[in-house]
Amino acid sequence: MLNRNPRIAALKAGYLFPEIARRRREFAASHPEDAARPETRIISLGVGNTTEPILPVINEGLVDGARRLARAETYTGYSDEGLAELREGISKTFYGGAFSAGEIFISDGAKCDIGRLQLLFGAGTRAAVQDPSYPVYVDGSVLIGAAGASVSDEGYAGISYLPCTAENAYFPDLDPLPPNALLYFCSPNNPTGAAADKAQLGLLVQTALKKGALIIYDAAYAEYIRDGALPKTIFEIPGAEECAVEVNSFSKPAGFTGVRLGWTVVPKALKYAGGESVNADWHRVTGTIFNGASNIAQSGGLAALTPGGLREIRELCDFYLGNARLIRGALEKLGIVCVGGDNSPYIWARFPGRDSWDVFAEILEKCRVVTTPGSGFGPSGRSFIRFSAFGHRADVEEAAGRLAKLG
Ligand SMILES: *Cc1c(COP(=O)(O)O)cnc(C)c1O
């Protein structure tokens, strides 16, 4: 039989969410009487998965997309890098028309594109991440062979972890960034909920240009930004088109986690060290291993860009931000120091001197609430818990009430 890819063996055991699910099952099995009582049934504020229905204007776009497939006059097959109308609509809606359709690539989601983008750079690449960070940046680097073989509690030897802590207000010191690195940057951040301001992103772009870094900027939560002074895209910063690609998604703003639709902006001005076009290579990679997003999903995306669709995006994000306020309020009442939840659906709560898996266990035991231990996102998350605001309002209200038991 074939040998297993050693890079898969190098992935840290117990990927975070299966491990949380296992602990939840174990807890539920040892408390069989709990599930039947409303006050002790387990509520999850753990995963970053949307819970609320897709709103009507956008949903009608999806339905219309399906209907079109049933008629010869409107039937479509492969759409390659996406419907031109959708690519132009995204440029106009989110980037002030700064990009041509050829610089916007429609995908089946941001995570999928993050995985595929790594193919552009290969095994010798030095990767750098915010610490803590969304797991696919590190795990995808492991799969591509860019993380090095050695791994410890401090992470993979081949990856530069840039700590984001209370001391630096969750924006990393960029001095340790190695030259010519692939830098993953997420804002508003998952898991910390912190959103970088213009000065911080300006510094990020300046540093990338100076050190030859290419930034993969993950803006999946941009539509959650409510502070009008905060940038919603890296391309608000001059020079970013020479050092960054941006991945984004309809998943969190429109409830498309199960529909699957995102996009990646690859500016034509972005060049490798040798002067070759990154845009041309991305065209080549997506054409080789990806055959385009669902045309039904793209029809939903078009509806999301109409005035009614954009109102629905705002309404849906406002709903989750309302959940976030309930959770953060409950934690702060106990004197627990938090960030996030104001421009993102995540709250990052600090438990100084404690291990996040112990705090996870305590919250599950006392409140019957599932959370995410910060250490699952990187070494700097060790004493933090991530609370997710994705949930039905009644569940979030119940969970927020129960958090008082931590006091
Ligand atoms: C949820 C999420 C995404 C979205 O991924 P999709 O594949 O588009 O569903 C991307 N980045 C971060 C940080 C996320 O939390």
The ligand as a Gaussian input file, in Angstrom:
#p B3LYP/6-31G(d) Opt

LIG

0 1
 C      -15.350000      31.796000       8.759000
 C      -14.052000      32.342000       8.297000
 C      -13.756000      32.391000       6.937000
 C      -14.786000      31.999000       5.919000
 O      -14.505000      30.847000       5.280000
 P      -15.460000      30.360000       4.108000
 O      -14.654000      29.272000       3.517000
 O      -15.667000      31.509000       3.187000
 O      -16.738000      29.893000       4.714000
 C      -12.530000      32.899000       6.546000
 N      -11.655000      33.364000       7.436000
 C      -11.925000      33.380000       8.748000
 C      -10.940000      33.951000       9.676000
 C      -13.125000      32.851000       9.215000
 O      -13.375000      32.838000      10.523000

